[in-house]
């Protein structure tokens, strides 16, 4: 086999410029630190100042009940100024494992718990600007075990959606959070590739 | 049919609080305006200050050649401090149509052009924090028509990847930008539902 370019791990094409003398913290809040950081291209030697928002990594949870329903939450999001239908999730505490954090967030936001979490993968919601990676985990046999105890600033509505309706909810734009869409579609394709667990027609689109 | 909760359009559960007297612009740059904005829950009356980064909407382009190869770009991203393999894209100029912007970005970044763009959908990379929606468009019969002319701060490597290798690149984490993953998987599922255009085995996973 001939190695192809996309298969070769490579060093970053830009690296931090020198001693950081040109880097600045623009604003610091309880949630993130917004910085301007200078990098230098290893190919051209050119320098450029990038904006970088440093914030904690996150986790999203695909929780599925024994009746093949996915546990979703609907909550207000200030970016689009409307409510979004999403998989439950949140930010990792310092040093926290994504699987532990996901089980914690699922319980807090929905009152559901289930089997030990399986890690699906980590995605970058906005790598041009945010240091944040979001890991998607899967928790099967989820069942309601407690009252939800969301954060004081969170007001969440829990909604159960049959697995087979997920593609249509994405296709119609009712689920449109990129990390949630990417996580759910990755999971459906993986499940679809194992016919004993999920029939292939789950991944077909209604158009 | 009984209307279900997830099918009902609904007003936002939180709305701007009063006259905006508590809203503050924390920092303003050429790229975005970072604000703290106060919203009030319509259900509980509770108020909360949300961080909101106002920036332009964006577009990503799934450009496919006549030989069924997808035109990708590899470039440095300051969030993860490494290079990312992505669909070409960028920010919309004020008032610009996403299809026009996508064709422009594709030409600038890769030198490719093709058929009139088809709009796939709009996703929110981080609705908790960013006002930005990113539209994914599809441009078929893409072919190289010019030299790339990227922005001064962009250094891009163009890579052609056969369509059938996309799922494995996502599965292995080599493509891990959430908007790119969500766009490519949505497109593959749509194509997979029309067997005359793409065989179903394109969406199976290698595991």
Interface residues (C-beta under 8 A of the other chain):
Chain A: X5 X6 X7 X10 X12 X13 X14 X16 X26 X27 X29 X31 X32 X34 X37 X39 X41 X43 X44 X46 X48 X50 X51 X52 X53 X72 X74 X75 X76 X77 X78 X79 X80 X81 X82 X83 X84 X85 X121 X122 X123 X124 X125 X126 X127 X128 X129 X130 X131 X132 X133 X134 X152 X153 X155 X157 X159 X161 X167 X169 X170 X171 X173 X174 X176 X177 X178 X179 X181 X182 X185 X186 X189 X190 X192 X193 X200 X203 X204 X205 X207
Chain B: X5 X6 X7 X10 X12 X13 X14 X16 X26 X27 X29 X31 X32 X34 X37 X39 X41 X43 X44 X46 X48 X50 X51 X52 X53 X72 X74 X75 X76 X77 X78 X79 X80 X81 X82 X83 X84 X85 X121 X122 X123 X124 X125 X126 X127 X128 X129 X130 X131 X132 X133 X134 X152 X153 X155 X157 X159 X161 X167 X169 X170 X171 X173 X174 X176 X177 X178 X179 X181 X182 X185 X186 X189 X190 X192 X193 X200 X203 X204 X205 X207
